[in-house]
Every structure is written in structure tokens, then in C-alpha cells.
Amino acid sequence: MKNINLLFIIIILFFNQSCNQKYKNVQIGEDEVSAYCNVYTKLNTTHKEFLIYIEGRETIDSTVVENYDEVSQIIDNAGFIDANLFLAVHNKLKQVINIISNYQTMERYPGLVVSNLDFLENASKQYQKLLEDSTLSQKNKELYRKSKAQIDSTRQDLIDKQEKNLQWTQLIKNSAVKKCNIILTDSDVMKLTILEKEISEI
């Protein structure tokens, strides 16, 4: 019986080592970033102990992971072949997340939806035309002036935030290439920026 147990352990170790080598050079693209973020967020809600377990590991020993079948199902449903592939992606993207963590004071707005500012610009021009109407009552002029000022303020705020986001994504993308050899999109950076806050709270 002892020999059988020893053989089982050897097989598990060999399998884990093989997976480690297999996924050593895993390529990271938009699909992997999106799937990883979704899985991490899900596991953070349902199996936080697994996320703690994988930190600093190169392989996963399924025999010691609590509720491994449930964890594996979540990972499989996201499109990962197995948990070790998820771990390989985690280990690569964690490097980027660490870079993000180093720039806590830099302004960025990851929840900001890129807006078409033409609509606000056109609305401001329309109010300007109304204000130039000599027949317009003083009461309406004051109302339109306030509306135009609010639109201009909103537009400028969005312009400033989008510029900050552009500077942010460029910084992280450049750092990811230089330090991690990972090519990211602007969308990837923002997803990982949101996730970084989540990870820092674990």
C-alpha cells in the first residue's frame, strides 16, 4: 500500500512539472486577460482561499486544494484548459498588476467610458447661438448661459480624464513590454487596473 501511495505522489509531481513546462511560455492576449479577470473576480467571491493558495506557486496540487472540483469548473467555464494554465496566466499578469501597484498616486479613471465629445460640443454651440439672439429674454439668457457652462464643464472634465487615461495606459503598456514582455491593449490595462484594487484587498 505504501508503494502504491508513493507511486501516486510521483505521478502527481511528474504531471504538475509537465504542466509547468507546457505553459511556461503561454501567450497573453485580450481573450486571456478578459477570462483571467472574470475568473479572478468570481473566485474572489466564492473561493478566496484558492487565490491565496496560488500566490508564489508554479503548479497546483489538486489533492490539497479545498473544493478543487468547484474551482476547476469555474476555471474551465472561462475557457482555460485546466487550473495550471490559469496559474500560468496569473503568474504573468501578476507582474503587470505589481507594476500598476507601484503607481498608486497617478491619476486614472478605469471605470470611465470613452465618450464621443462631439455631441457635447454641438450642444454647446447650439446654446451659444441661442445666447446671441437679441430677442431672447434676460431670464432665458441666464438659463441658457448656465446650461452651456455646465455642458462646457462636463466636456472639459471628460477631455481631462480621457487624457489622464491615455497617459496611464501608455505607461503600463510600455512597462509591460519592457519588464514582462507582454503586449497589452488599452482595454487590457483598464481591466487589470480595476482588478489590482480587488487583489490588493485580499
N, C-alpha and C positions, 0 to 999 in steps of 0.2 A: 504493500500500500504506500509506503514511504517513497519507493521508487517511482510509482505512478504519479504521486504528487510532485515530486521533483521534476519529472518529465513534463508535466503540465506547466510548471513555472518556467522551465526552459523554453517551451513552445511560445508562451505568452511574451517572454522577454525578446525572443527572436522576432516575433510578429511585430512588436512595438518598435524594435530597432529598424525593421524593414520599412515600416510606415514612415518613420522619421527620415530615412534616406529618400524614400519615394517623394515626399512632399518638401524636401529641403529647398528646392528651387521653384516653389509654387509661384505662379504669376498672379499678380493682383490687378484686377480691372474693376470697372464700375459695378459689374454684377457681384463680384466678390465683396466689395465694400458695402454695397447695399444689403446683401444677405447677411454679412457679418454683423452689421449694426442692428438689423432686425432680430437676429438670434440672440445677440448680447442683451438687448433690451428685454426680450422675452425671458431669458434665463435669469436676468437680474430680478425679475418679478417672481419667478416660480422655483428656481434652483440656484440661489445666490452662492450656496456652498460650493457648487461646481466651478464657478468663476474664481472663487478664492483658491480652489484646488489647482487650477491650471496655471496659476502665476508662477513663472520661472521653470516650467516643465517643458520637456521636449517631446514626451509621449504621454499617453493616457493609459492608465491601468484600469480597465473596466471593472475589475474584481473588487476594487476598493472605493469606487465612486458610488455614493448613495443615489438610489433611484436612477441608475445608469440608463435603463431602458427608456425612461421618460425623457431624459436628457438627450439620448441618441435620437429619439423620434423627432424632437424639436429641431435638432441639427439636420436630420435627414430631410424633413419637410421644407427646409430652406434651400435645399439643393446641394448640400455638402455630401460627398460620398460617404464619409464617416467622421467621427469625432476628431480623429488625428489630423484630418485636413482642416477642420475648423480651428484646431490648435495651431497649425502651421500658419494659417492666415492671421490668427490672433497675434502670434509672436511677431509677425512682420508689421502689422498695423499698430501694434502697441508701441513700436518705435516712433511712429508718426504721432501717436497720441501723447507720448512723452515730450515730443518737440512742441506740440500745442500747449502742453502744461507749462513749458518754460516761458511762455509769452502771456501770462495771465493779465498783465496790465494793458496790453494792446487792445484797442477798440475793435470789436467785430460784432456783427448782428446776424448770427446764423439762422434765426427764425424769420428774417426779412425776405419777403417775396420780391423778386426783381420786378419792378413796375415799369409800365410804359408811361413815361412822364409827358408824352405829347398831349395826352388828354388834359392834364393839369395846366400845361402851357396854353393850350387853346382856350380853356375855361377862363384863365387869367386875361387873355386878350379880349375875350368877349365882354368881360366886366369892364375892361379899360375903355372899350368902345361905348359902353353904356354911360360911363362916367364923363365921357367927352360930349354927351348930348346936352346941349344948352337948355333944353326944355325939361330936363329931369329935375324933380323937386329936391330940395335940400335933404329931406328925410330919406328919400330913396338913394341919394348920392352917398349918404353916410352908411346906409345899409350895404350898398354895393362895394363901398370902399373897404368895409370890414370883411366882407366875403372874399374880395380879391386879396386882401392882406393875409387871410387865413390860408387861401389856396397857395399863395406865393411862399408862405412859411412852410407849409406841408411839402411842397415841391422841393424847396431848398434842403429841407431836412432829409428827404429821401435821396437827393443827389449826394449829400454829405455821407450818409450811411452806406450807400452803394459804393462810393469811392473808398471808404474805410474797408468794406468787404473785399473790394478788388485788391487793395494793398495786402490784406490779410491772406487771401487765398494764394496770391503770388508768392508771399513769403513762405508759406507752408509747402507749397508745391516745389519751390526751389530747394528748400531744406530736405524734403522727402527724397528728391532725386540725388542730392549730394551725399546725404548721410545714410539713406536706406536703399537707394537705387530703386525707388518706387515712383512711378508716374501716376499722378492723381489729377482728376478734373476739379473744377471749382465746386461742383456739387459734392464730390467725394470729401473735400476739405470741410465743407459745412456740416455734412453728416457726422464726420469724425469729431468736429468741434462740439457738436451737441452731445455726442457720446462721451467725450472727455469729461464733461461735467458729471455725467452719470457714473463713470468709472471712479472718479475721484471721491465719490460718496460711498463707495463700497468699503 
